[in-house]
Amino acid sequence: MTANQRERRVRLGAGAGYSGDRIEPAVELAEHGQLDFLVFECLAERTIAIAQQAKRKDPQLGYDPLLEARMRAVLPVAARNGVRIISNMGAANPHAAARKTAQIAQSLGLGGLKIAAVSGDDVLDVVLQGQFRFEESGDDVAAYRERVVSANAYLGAAPIVAALDAGADIVLTGRVADPSLFTAPLIHAFGWRMDDWATLGQATVVGHLLECAGQITGGYFADPGYKDVPMLARLGFPIGEVTADGAVTITKVPHAGGRVSAATCKEQLIYEIHDPARYLQPDVTADFTQVEVAQEAVDRVRVTGGKGTARTETLKVSVAYADGYIGEGQISYGGPGAVARARLALDIVRERLALTGVAASELRFDLIGIDSLYGETAAAERSEPYEVRVRVAGRTATAEEALRIGNEVETLYTNGPAGGGGVAKSTREVLAVQSVLLPRGDVHPAFAFVEA
């Protein structure tokens, strides 16, 4: 590592924490955050399966539906300020996402941007041709063959690093482990070795803290009167200021809403991890047990102490498959006796579904506001509300059967009990997700530059 690399501080901004996240905070970061890199984390396990379905209908689709809106908003500012962009908005179709981004850049008069697409996470053929069992259920994947929609491996940082090393201004990926989107620019900037396990463990801490964007600046943290957070309607997204040893200071743009505190950072640190001593990632087996969180100043928290050991020889693969349909219907009751009328409504629908022979493998009958989250025990300890919403939902094999569930709820309008209103009904296909472990040698990540 050169002297300049040792002295350098790299500023990473989190532009999104999920597919439908707000766009304005990302633009704010690109404009005022003095960033080196802006990272958009936009994929969930089910999101990519939905994207695969869109790609099957149209080979030019399959990327994040907000990609165009995000890029049109942020590209002019990012290009002006020299901010490089990394994102998994490529979803099921990184090359199409990169081509679309190139077209957007051209339409905005932003010539000369180098846009790379990372591929290799789509391992559907490998999974279907092999002998695999789901980690969760132990079932043979072959038994689900006709229902499998997608299989995507969690790639690590390496192909993103390679694209950045080759001069990419924008890197769009499919399924990449969330922290790897943030570790990649750090590896590129500081020249870290891909087997420097201790440093990569701390880098994973950095990525894990930043990956959910507004959660660490107080969004998911906020609880009025207990954990107050200012200006939530103008919540700012986080910045990670990282030094060559991987130590990070989490902060935000000063004028943005939200709060960065030791508490917000600690809550995010333990979010969605299994064993904190062995947090399995494609780049490293991270160890969070010695992490230290220290408040340095208002909205500045320093986080150090992440460690790591060698990465595993397998990669997690999310396999999505069609698992029937859900039909749902809702209706509200208010005023005196609302709960009694709502319970009668549930009894009526329960009997109607049996009388008409709706073929449901599972059914739920909920009173939202009373027992839908915590069951009857918690409901018995609370006073009766003045309004309540009935919800009936069921899983079926076909869309036609699912539709019948919502229809029976709708008929309560005129068939009793009294005073029902605000009916909503829906039918949707269920995409279930389980996992398999794939040897690294069966996954071949790569990147390519694209043009408009």
BAVEXFI-412276 format. One record per residue (C-alpha): residue in three letters; y, z, x. Coordinates in steps of 0.05 Angstrom, whole numbers, plus 32768, in hexadecimal, padded with zeros to 4 digits. Each point is the difference from the previous one (the first is absolute). Example, Ala and Ser with C-alpha at 12.3 -4.5 7.8 and 13.67 -1.06 7.14 Angstrom:
2
ALA7FA6809C80F6/SER80457FF3801B/
***
This chain:
452
MET800080008000/THR80447FEC801C/ALA803B802F8006/ASN80237FDB7FC7/GLN7FC4800A7FD4/ARG7FFE804A800F/GLU804980087FEE/ARG7FFE7FD37FC3/ARG8001801B7FB9/VAL7FE27FD37FCB/ARG801A80077FB9/LEU7FCF7FEF7FC8/GLY80167FFC7FB7/ALA7FD180057FC5/GLY80167FCB7FCE/ALA7FCB800E7FCA/GLY7FC980327FF1/TYR7FDB7FD67FCC/SER80007FBB7FE0/GLY8034800E7FCA/ASP8030802A8029/ARG804C7FFA7FFD/ILE80217FCA802A/GLU8046801D800A/PRO7FEB80378031/ALA7FE17FCC802E/VAL80407FD88001/GLU80268040800E/LEU7FD3800E803C/ALA80077FB9801B/GLU804C80047FF8/HIS800E80478018/GLY7FC1801B8021/GLN80097FE28045/LEU7FB77FEC7FFC/ASP7FD47FDB8030/PHE7FC97FF57FCC/LEU7FFD80047FB4/VAL7FBB800B7FE3/PHE7FEC7FF37FB8/GLU7FBE80227FEC/CYS7FED7FE17FBD/LEU7FB480017FF8/ALA7FD0802E7FDC/GLU7FB57FF47FFC/ARG80057FE67FB9/THR803F7FD8800E/ILE7FDD7FD0802F/ALA7FC87FF47FCE/ILE80347FEC7FCC/ALA801F7FD38034/GLN7FBC7FDF800E/GLN7FFB7FF07FB6/ALA80457FE08001/LYS7FEC7FD7803C/ARG7FC27FE67FDD/LYS802B7FE77FC7/ASP80337FE1802F/PRO7FF27FF7804B/GLN804B8004800E/LEU800480477FE3/GLY7FDD80418011/TYR803A80218026/ASP802C80397FE8/PRO80257FEC7FC0/LEU8041801F801B/LEU7FFD7FDC8043/GLU80347FCC7FEC/ALA803080337FE3/ARG7FF9802D803D/MET80087FC98033/ARG803C7FE17FDE/ALA802280447FFF/VAL7FEF80188046/LEU7FFA7FC2802C/PRO804A7FF08008/VAL800F80488014/ALA7FC38007802D/ALA800E7FBF8024/ARG80498012800B/ASN7FED8044801E/GLY7FC47FEA8027/VAL7FCE80287FD7/ARG7FB87FE78004/ILE7FD580067FC1/ILE7FB780147FF9/SER7FDC80037FBD/ASN7FBD7FFC7FDD/MET80217FDA7FC7/GLY7FD27FC78013/ALA7FCB80247FD7/ALA7FC97FCD7FF1/ASN80267FC5801C/PRO8028800F8040/HIS80087FB78012/ALA801E7FEF7FBC/ALA802E803C8006/ALA80177FEA8044/ARG800C7FB87FE8/LYS8027801B7FC4/THR802A802D802E/ALA800E7FC4802D/GLN80197FD97FC4/ILE802C803A7FEA/ALA801D80068046/GLN800E7FB68001/SER802280037FBC/LEU802C80398019/GLY80147FD7803D/LEU7FDA802E802F/GLY7FE37FD08032/GLY7FD78012803D/LEU7FDA803B7FE4/LYS7FB88005801A/ILE7FD280147FC7/ALA7FB88014800D/ALA7FC6800A7FD1/VAL7FC7802F8012/SER7FBB7FEE7FE6/GLY7FB980198007/ASP7FFE80397FCF/ASP7FDD7FD67FCA/VAL7FB6800D800E/LEU7FE47FF07FBB/ASP7FCD7FCE801B/VAL7FE880308036/VAL7FF680387FCE/LEU7FDC7FD57FCD/GLN7FD17FE38034/GLY7FEF80428020/GLN7FD7803D7FED/PHE803380367FEE/ARG8002803E7FD6/PHE803E801E7FE1/GLU8015803F8023/GLU801480227FBF/SER7FC47FF37FD3/GLY7FCA7FE98030/ASP7FF47FC37FD5/ASP7FEC7FBD8020/VAL803C7FD28001/ALA7FD07FC77FEF/ALA7FF6801E7FBB/TYR804A7FF47FF2/ARG80027FBA801E/GLU80147FDB7FC0/ARG803880327FF2/VAL801F80068045/VAL80487FE78002/SER8016800F8048/ALA7FED80228041/ASN803780108031/ALA7FFA80248042/TYR803580318018/LEU801B7FDD803E/GLY802480278036/ALA803F7FF38028/ALA7FE57FCD8032/PRO80107FBE7FDC/ILE804580187FEE/VAL800D80148048/ALA7FEA7FBC8016/ALA802F7FDE7FCF/LEU803B802B8016/ASP7FEF7FF3804A/ALA80037FB67FF0/GLY804680087FE4/ALA7FF680077FB5/ASP803D80167FD9/ILE7FD7800A7FC1/VAL7FB680127FFC/LEU7FDC7FFD7FBD/THR7FBA801C7FFA/GLY7FCA800C7FCD/ARG7FD780408001/VAL80168029803C/ALA7FFB804C8005/ASP8043801C7FE9/PRO801080268041/SER7FEF7FC28029/LEU803B7FDC7FE3/PHE802C80338024/THR7FD6800B803F/ALA80007FB68010/PRO804B7FF9800F/LEU7FFD803F802A/ILE7FC57FE58029/HIS80277FC08009/ALA804180228012/PHE7FE480348030/GLY7FC67FD9801D/TRP7FCD80357FED/ARG7FB77FF28010/MET7FD27FF57FC5/ASP7FD28036801B/ASP80368035800C/TRP7FE1802B7FCB/ALA802F803B8005/THR803E7FD67FF8/LEU7FE27FD67FC9/GLY7FEE80417FDC/GLN804980158001/ALA80157FB97FEC/THR7FD280077FC3/VAL8026803F7FEE/VAL80407FD68002/GLY7FE27FCA7FD3/HIS7FE280327FD0/LEU804380247FF8/LEU80267FBF7FF2/GLU7FCE7FD77FD8/CYS8013801C7FBB/ALA804B7FF4800A/GLY8026802B7FCE/GLN7FCB80367FFC/ILE8016801E8042/THR804A7FFC7FEF/GLY7FF5802D7FC4/GLY7FEA7FD27FC8/TYR7FBA80187FF2/PHE80148044801B/ALA8036800F7FCD/ASP7FF580377FCC/PRO804080187FDE/GLY80118049800A/TYR7FC980088034/LYS80077FC68030/ASP80447FE07FF1/VAL80117FBD801F/PRO80457FE17FFA/MET80127FBB7FE7/LEU7FBA7FEA7FED/ALA801A7FC37FDA/ARG801A7FE78044/LEU7FC580188029/GLY80017FE68047/PHE7FC17FEB8024/PRO7FEC801E8043/ILE800D7FED8048/GLY7FD280148038/GLU802280058044/VAL7FC87FFD8033/THR7FFF800C804B/ALA7FCF7FE48033/ASP7FD2803C7FFB/GLY7FF97FF57FB5/ALA802B803B7FEA/VAL80257FEF7FC0/THR803F80197FDE/ILE7FFF7FF27FB6/THR80457FF37FE2/LYS80257FD47FCF/VAL80427FDC7FF8/PRO803480387FFA/HIS80207FE87FC0/ALA7FBE7FF37FDB/GLY7FE480307FCD/GLY7FC4802C800D/ARG7FEE80348034/VAL7FD780018040/SER7FE78046800F/ALA7FC680228022/ALA7FE3800B7FBA/THR80047FB67FEB/CYS7FE07FEC8042/LYS7FC880337FFA/GLU7FEF7FEA7FB9/GLN7FFC7FB88016/LEU7FD88012803E/ILE7FC6801C7FD7/TYR80047FCA7FCA/GLU7FC07FD87FF7/ILE7FDC8014803F/HIS7FB880198001/ASP7FEF80278040/PRO8041800C8025/ALA7FD980078041/ARG7FDF7FBC7FF5/TYR802E7FD27FD9/LEU7FDA7FBF8007/GLN802C7FC3800D/PRO7FEF7FBB801C/ASP8029800E803F/VAL7FEC8048800F/THR7FDF803E7FE5/ALA803F80297FF6/ASP8005804C8006/PHE803980207FD9/THR7FEB8048800C/GLN8033800E8037/VAL803B7FDD7FE0/GLU804280268004/VAL80397FF57FCF/ALA804580198013/GLN80427FF97FDB/GLU80337FE98034/ALA803C7FF87FD3/VAL80117FEC7FB9/ASP7FD37FC67FED/ARG7FE17FFD8045/VAL7FB98019800B/ARG7FDA7FF88041/VAL7FB47FF87FFC/THR7FD38005803E/GLY7FBA80138013/GLY7FD47FCA7FE3/LYS7FC27FF28028/GLY7FC67FD17FFC/THR7FBB7FEB8018/ALA7FDC7FBD8003/ARG80007FD57FC3/THR7FC07FF57FD8/GLU7FD47FC38009/THR80047FEE7FB6/LEU80397FED7FD2/LYS800880167FB8/VAL7FFB7FC77FCE/SER801A80077FB9/VAL7FD37FDA7FD0/ALA801D7FF47FBB/TYR7FD57FEB7FC5/ALA80087FF47FB6/ASP7FEA803E7FDA/GLY800B7FF07FB7/TYR803F80097FD5/ILE802A80397FE6/GLY801C7FFF7FBA/GLU803780317FEE/GLY802A80147FC5/GLN803880337FF9/ILE8028801C7FC5/SER803280397FFA/TYR800880387FCC/GLY803C802E7FFB/GLY801C80397FD7/PRO7FDD803A7FDD/GLY7FB47FFA8004/ALA80037FCA8034/VAL7FC5801A8027/ALA7FD480077FC2/ARG800F7FB97FEB/ALA7FF37FE78047/ARG7FBC80238001/LEU7FEF7FE17FBD/ALA80147FBC801C/LEU7FCF8009803A/ASP7FC980147FD0/ILE800D7FC27FD6/VAL7FFE7FD1803B/ARG7FC28022801C/GLU7FDC7FF57FBE/ARG801B7FB97FF7/LEU7FE67FEB8045/ALA7FBB801A7FEE/LEU80017FE07FBA/THR80157FBB801A/GLY7FD08003803B/VAL80307FF8803A/ALA7FD57FFB803E/ALA8023802E8031/SER7FDE801F803C/GLU803780358007/LEU8034801A7FCF/ARG803B80308007/PHE802780217FC8/ASP803F8021801A/LEU803D80237FE5/ILE80357FF18034/GLY802B803D800A/ILE7FC7802F7FEC/ASP7FBD7FF18020/SER80007FBD8023/LEU8009801C8046/TYR7FE480467FFF/GLY7FD080027FC5/GLU7FFA80317FC7/THR800180408029/ALA80487FF68019/ALA80157FE67FBB/ALA7FEA80407FDF/GLU80308029802A/ARG803E7FD97FEC/SER802980007FC0/GLU7FFA7FC57FD2/PRO802F7FC68010/TYR802C7FDF7FCB/GLU7FE97FBA8015/VAL7FC07FE4801C/ARG7FE37FBD8013/VAL7FB97FEB7FEF/ARG7FDB7FD68033/VAL7FBB7FE17FF7/ALA7FE27FD88039/GLY7FBB7FE4800D/ARG7FDA7FD68033/THR7FDA7FC47FE5/ALA7FDA7FC5801C/THR802D7FCB7FE0/ALA80497FF67FF2/GLU7FF07FF47FB6/GLU7FE080457FF9/ALA803980218026/LEU80337FE17FD0/ARG7FDE80217FC5/ILE80118046801B/GLY804B7FF47FFF/ASN7FFB7FDE7FBD/GLU7FE1803E7FE0/VAL803A802B8019/GLU80327FCE7FE4/THR7FE180047FBB/LEU8015804A7FFD/TYR80467FE67FEF/THR7FEF7FF77FB6/ASN7FBC80207FFB/GLY801580478011/PRO800F80348014/ALA804A80027FEE/GLY803A7FF3802F/GLY7FE07FD88038/GLY802C7FD28028/GLY800C7FDD8042/VAL7FBC7FDF8006/ALA7FEE7FDF8042/LYS7FBF7FDF8010/SER7FE47FDB803C/THR7FC27FE1801E/ARG7FF57FF8804A/GLU7FC97FEE8030/VAL7FE68037802D/LEU7FFE7FF2804A/ALA7FD780368022/VAL8001800C804B/GLN7FCB801B802F/SER7FFA7FFC804B/VAL7FD07FE78035/LEU80028007804B/LEU7FFF7FC08029/PRO7FF47FFA804B/ARG80407FEC8024/GLY7FDE7FC3801D/ASP7FFB7FE27FBA/VAL804B80027FF6/HIS802C7FCD8024/PRO804B800D7FF8/ALA80317FCB8017/PHE80477FE97FF5/ALA80227FBD7FF9/PHE80497FEA7FFB/VAL80137FD97FC2/GLU803A7FD37FEE/ALA80217FF07FBE/
***
